[in-house]
Amino acid sequence: RYANLAGVFSMADASGVAITSIHGSPVLSFGVAYQTSAGRRVFAGAYAMSETALPAVLGSVLSSTGWQAYLVDIHGGLLTGVSSGGPQASTLAHADPLLWAAERRAPDGAYDSPEGKQYHVTAPVAGTTWRIVLRDPEAQLFTFLNGAGRWLAWLALAGLAVAGLAIVILFTRLQGRRAQLIRLNTELARLAAVDPLTGLRNRRAIGEYLYDAVSAARRHDHSLSVLVVDIDHFKSINDTLGHRTGDAVLEHTARVLDGALRTEDAIGRWGGEEFLVVLPNTDEGGALRATERLRDALAGDQPDEARSHRLPVTITIGVAEWHHDEMDELVSRADSALYLGKAAGRDTVQVSRPMHGVAEPI
């Protein structure tokens, strides 16, 4: 609704604060940007400076006749304040041009006005570009210092400290909520990409990884291979030992296969007892060496459940090297090689070579 708030809402990552004017009133607006799975979102708010605690503090503390207190921005724009002369103008220069001119010459000092000699002091507000400007007539100043109001300066400082603390607390809470949202979004993204049983990438996540790998191979003319791995006779394991034991065998096999791969390789659960392995920068020869590592690793680390029942767990693997074909065709070739391996008796490796149109045993 307000175009002058666009600066707060257009941030890419960081939080921000902006001072704007709506209908002639100074407004403090803030925005906290964060990422979600559905895209970028911004938590934002705005409130009039005149409705904060600061005017009430200044009004109750600096109540002597002639006192004026202003909260101004770096350009002299009046954010809020209290004056015995009535409502504030939009800028300090408009509210008191002589004070504005004197304050521009020196942050502290005295100047002459039609009401007599005036004293002014300026203090920055920590963590912001704002500053407090205080003005008091000479006569009121010395009466004030010698009278019962001598503690008023300390009360004013305490009030300003309370106001500054309130601002710090506000932004600290906003940052804390932003960090919490980032953690939650990170955890949600992780859960959305992980197979809950094996802890590997799920079908969607490994498919996205393969899509990116194919794009990179096509762009940089790199080699790429994929493996489709299937646990042999897994249905018999489930039927003989029960689904709970079958899940344990599946989880153990996934952990062993993942541990036998390189850091840059990726494995995910493709469906049931099948796994898809993506091998970037790997030709057919490298893929075959990877299959031997997988088979040797599983042979040397059998699941306890299968070992106790003398049911060795083996795998059949279909291999396909990328030859500038589409992702689905690449996976389909590896899958066809896998089924030929099953037909050949399982516990074997079959390679798909598109120039022959068939898979060949290794």
C-alpha positions in Angstrom: 0.0 0.0 0.0 2.9 2.4 0.7 5.6 2.7 -1.9 7.9 4.4 0.5 8.2 1.2 2.5 9.5 -0.7 -0.6 13.1 -0.3 0.6 12.5 -2.4 3.7 10.6 -5.1 1.8 13.0 -5.5 -1.1 15.9 -6.8 1.0 17.4 -10.1 -0.2 18.6 -11.6 3.0 19.2 -9.2 5.9 16.8 -7.4 8.3 16.4 -3.7 7.9 14.8 -0.6 9.5 13.7 2.5 7.7 12.2 5.8 8.8 9.4 7.0 6.5 6.5 9.4 6.6 2.9 8.4 6.2 0.3 11.1 6.1 2.9 13.5 7.5 3.7 11.5 10.5 7.1 9.8 11.1 6.9 6.0 11.0 9.4 3.4 12.0 9.2 0.4 9.7 11.1 -2.8 9.8 11.4 -6.0 7.8 13.0 -9.4 8.3 13.5 -11.5 5.1 13.7 -15.3 5.2 13.5 -18.1 2.7 10.9 -20.9 2.7 10.4 -23.9 0.4 7.7 -21.8 -1.3 10.0 -18.8 -1.9 11.1 -15.6 -0.2 8.9 -14.2 2.6 9.2 -10.9 4.6 8.0 -10.4 8.2 7.3 -6.7 8.5 5.7 -4.1 10.7 5.5 -0.4 11.1 4.3 2.0 13.9 4.2 5.7 14.4 7.1 7.2 16.3 4.7 9.4 18.2 3.1 6.3 19.7 6.3 4.8 21.1 7.4 5.2 24.8 9.9 7.9 24.0 7.5 11.0 23.8 5.9 9.9 27.1 9.3 9.6 28.8 10.5 13.0 27.5 7.1 14.6 28.3 7.2 13.4 31.9 10.9 14.1 32.5 11.5 17.4 30.6 8.3 19.2 31.8 9.9 22.5 32.8 8.8 25.6 30.8 11.0 26.2 27.8 12.5 22.8 27.6 12.5 21.1 24.2 13.7 17.6 23.3 13.8 16.2 19.8 14.7 12.8 18.3 16.0 13.5 14.8 17.5 11.5 11.9 20.8 12.0 10.1 19.2 14.6 7.8 17.5 16.6 10.6 14.1 15.0 10.0 12.0 15.2 13.2 11.1 11.6 14.3 9.4 12.6 17.6 9.8 14.9 20.5 8.3 17.0 23.2 8.1 20.8 23.3 6.4 23.2 25.5 5.5 25.2 22.4 3.1 22.6 21.1 3.1 20.0 18.2 6.3 19.4 16.4 7.0 20.3 12.8 8.2 17.8 10.2 11.8 18.9 10.5 13.9 20.4 13.3 14.7 23.3 11.0 11.0 24.1 10.8 10.4 23.6 14.6 13.3 25.8 15.6 15.4 27.2 12.8 17.8 29.0 15.1 18.4 25.7 17.0 18.9 23.9 13.8 21.5 26.4 12.5 23.3 26.4 15.9 23.3 22.6 16.1 24.7 22.3 12.6 27.6 24.6 13.5 28.4 22.7 16.7 26.8 19.7 18.5 26.9 21.5 21.9 26.8 25.2 22.8 24.7 28.3 23.1 22.9 30.7 20.7 20.8 33.8 20.9 17.1 33.8 20.2 14.2 36.3 20.6 13.5 34.4 23.9 17.0 35.0 25.2 20.1 32.9 25.3 19.5 29.2 24.7 21.7 26.2 25.4 21.6 23.0 23.4 23.3 19.6 23.6 23.3 16.6 21.2 23.8 12.9 22.0 23.8 10.0 19.5 21.5 7.0 19.9 23.8 3.9 19.9 23.3 1.5 17.1 21.3 4.0 15.0 21.8 7.1 12.9 19.5 9.1 15.1 20.4 11.7 17.8 18.8 13.5 20.7 18.8 17.3 20.6 18.0 19.0 23.9 17.3 22.8 24.3 16.8 24.9 27.4 16.7 28.7 28.0 19.6 30.1 30.1 17.3 31.3 32.8 15.5 28.0 33.2 18.8 26.1 33.0 20.4 27.7 36.1 17.2 27.7 38.1 16.8 24.1 37.3 20.4 23.3 38.3 20.0 25.0 41.7 16.5 23.7 42.5 14.8 20.5 43.3 15.0 19.5 39.6 18.7 18.9 39.8 18.1 15.2 39.5 16.1 15.7 36.3 19.1 15.3 34.0 19.8 11.9 35.5 16.2 10.9 35.0 16.3 12.1 31.4 19.4 10.0 30.8 17.7 7.0 32.4 14.6 7.5 30.3 16.7 7.7 27.1 18.5 4.5 28.2 15.2 2.7 28.7 14.0 3.8 25.3 17.3 2.6 23.7 17.1 -0.6 25.6 13.5 -1.2 24.3 14.8 -0.7 20.7 17.7 -3.1 21.3 15.3 -5.7 22.8 12.9 -5.3 19.8 15.6 -5.9 17.2 17.2 -8.7 19.3 13.9 -10.5 19.3 13.4 -10.0 15.6 16.9 -11.4 14.9 16.2 -14.4 17.2 12.9 -15.1 15.4 14.7 -14.8 12.1 17.3 -17.3 13.2 14.6 -19.6 14.4 12.8 -19.4 11.1 16.0 -20.2 9.2 16.6 -23.2 11.4 13.1 -24.5 10.9 13.2 -23.9 7.2 16.5 -25.7 7.0 15.2 -28.7 9.0 12.0 -28.8 6.8 14.1 -28.8 3.6 16.2 -31.6 5.0 13.2 -33.7 6.0 11.7 -33.1 2.6 14.8 -34.5 0.9 15.6 -37.5 3.1 14.2 -41.1 3.0 13.0 -41.7 6.6 14.0 -45.4 6.7 17.5 -45.4 5.1 18.6 -41.8 5.8 19.6 -41.4 2.1 18.2 -38.9 -0.4 14.6 -39.8 -1.3 13.5 -40.3 -4.9 12.7 -36.6 -5.5 16.1 -35.4 -4.0 18.2 -37.9 -5.9 16.3 -37.1 -9.1 17.1 -33.4 -8.6 20.8 -34.2 -8.1 20.8 -36.3 -11.3 19.1 -33.5 -13.2 21.8 -31.0 -12.1 24.6 -33.5 -12.8 23.3 -34.1 -16.4 23.0 -30.3 -16.9 26.6 -29.9 -15.7 27.9 -32.7 -17.9 26.2 -31.3 -21.0 27.5 -27.7 -20.2 31.1 -28.7 -19.6 31.2 -31.9 -21.7 32.1 -34.0 -18.7 31.5 -37.8 -18.3 28.7 -39.1 -16.1 27.4 -42.5 -15.2 24.5 -43.9 -13.1 24.0 -47.2 -11.3 20.6 -48.8 -10.4 21.2 -51.2 -7.5 18.7 -53.8 -6.3 18.9 -56.1 -3.3 18.6 -59.7 -4.5 15.7 -61.8 -3.2 14.5 -59.0 -0.9 10.9 -60.3 -1.0 12.1 -63.6 0.3 13.9 -61.9 3.2 10.7 -60.0 4.1 8.6 -63.2 3.8 11.0 -65.4 5.8 12.2 -63.0 8.5 9.4 -60.4 8.6 9.2 -56.8 7.5 11.0 -55.4 10.6 14.0 -57.5 9.8 13.7 -56.6 6.1 13.7 -52.9 7.1 16.9 -53.5 9.2 18.6 -55.2 6.2 17.5 -52.4 3.9 18.9 -49.7 6.3 22.2 -51.6 6.8 22.7 -52.1 3.1 22.0 -48.4 2.4 24.6 -47.4 5.0 27.3 -49.8 3.6 26.7 -48.6 0.0 26.8 -44.9 0.9 30.1 -45.5 2.8 31.7 -47.1 -0.2 31.1 -44.1 -2.5 33.3 -41.1 -3.1 32.4 -37.7 -1.5 31.2 -36.3 -4.9 29.0 -39.3 -5.6 25.4 -39.4 -4.5 23.0 -42.3 -3.7 19.3 -42.2 -3.0 16.5 -44.7 -2.4 14.8 -45.0 -5.8 12.0 -47.2 -4.7 11.4 -50.3 -2.5 14.8 -52.1 -2.3 16.3 -50.2 -5.3 18.9 -47.4 -5.1 20.1 -44.9 -7.7 23.7 -43.9 -7.6 25.0 -40.8 -9.5 28.7 -40.8 -10.4 29.8 -37.3 -11.8 32.9 -37.1 -13.9 32.9 -40.9 -14.2 33.0 -42.9 -17.5 32.0 -46.5 -17.9 35.4 -47.9 -16.6 35.1 -45.8 -13.5 31.5 -46.9 -13.0 32.6 -50.5 -13.1 35.2 -49.9 -10.5 32.6 -48.3 -8.3 30.3 -51.4 -8.7 33.2 -53.6 -7.4 33.7 -51.3 -4.4 30.0 -51.6 -3.6 29.8 -55.3 -3.9 33.0 -55.9 -1.9 31.9 -53.5 0.8 28.6 -55.4 1.2 30.2 -58.8 1.1 32.5 -57.8 3.9 29.8 -56.1 6.0 26.7 -58.3 6.0 23.6 -57.3 8.1 23.6 -59.2 11.4 20.0 -60.3 10.8 20.9 -62.0 7.5 24.1 -63.5 8.9 22.3 -65.1 11.8 19.8 -66.8 9.5 22.5 -67.7 6.9 20.8 -65.6 4.2 23.6 -63.7 2.4 22.6 -60.3 1.1 23.8 -59.6 -2.5 23.1 -56.9 -5.0 22.5 -56.7 -8.8 23.7 -53.5 -10.5 22.8 -52.0 -13.9 25.3 -49.5 -15.3 24.7 -46.7 -17.9 27.2 -44.1 -19.0 25.7 -40.8 -20.2 26.0 -40.3 -24.0 24.2 -36.9 -24.3 20.8 -38.6 -23.8 18.0 -37.2 -21.6 18.0 -38.0 -17.9 15.0 -40.3 -18.1 16.5 -42.3 -20.9 19.8 -42.6 -19.0 18.0 -44.1 -16.0 15.9 -46.3 -18.2 19.0 -47.8 -19.8 20.5 -48.5 -16.4 17.2 -50.0 -15.2 17.0 -52.3 -18.3 20.6 -53.5 -17.6 19.5 -54.3 -14.0 16.6 -56.5 -15.1 18.9 -58.3 -17.5 21.2 -58.9 -14.6 18.3 -60.4 -12.6 17.4 -62.6 -15.5 21.0 -63.8 -15.6 20.8 -65.1 -12.1 21.4 -61.9 -9.9 24.5 -61.0 -7.9 26.0 -59.6 -11.1 26.7 -56.3 -13.0 25.3 -55.5 -16.4 26.3 -52.5 -18.6 24.1 -50.7 -21.0 25.7 -49.5 -24.2 23.4 -47.4 -26.4 25.3 -48.1 -29.6 24.5 -51.8 -29.3 21.1 -51.2 -27.9 21.5 -54.0 -25.4 23.1 -54.6 -22.0 26.2 -56.7 -21.8 27.3 -58.9 -18.8 30.5 -58.1 -17.0 
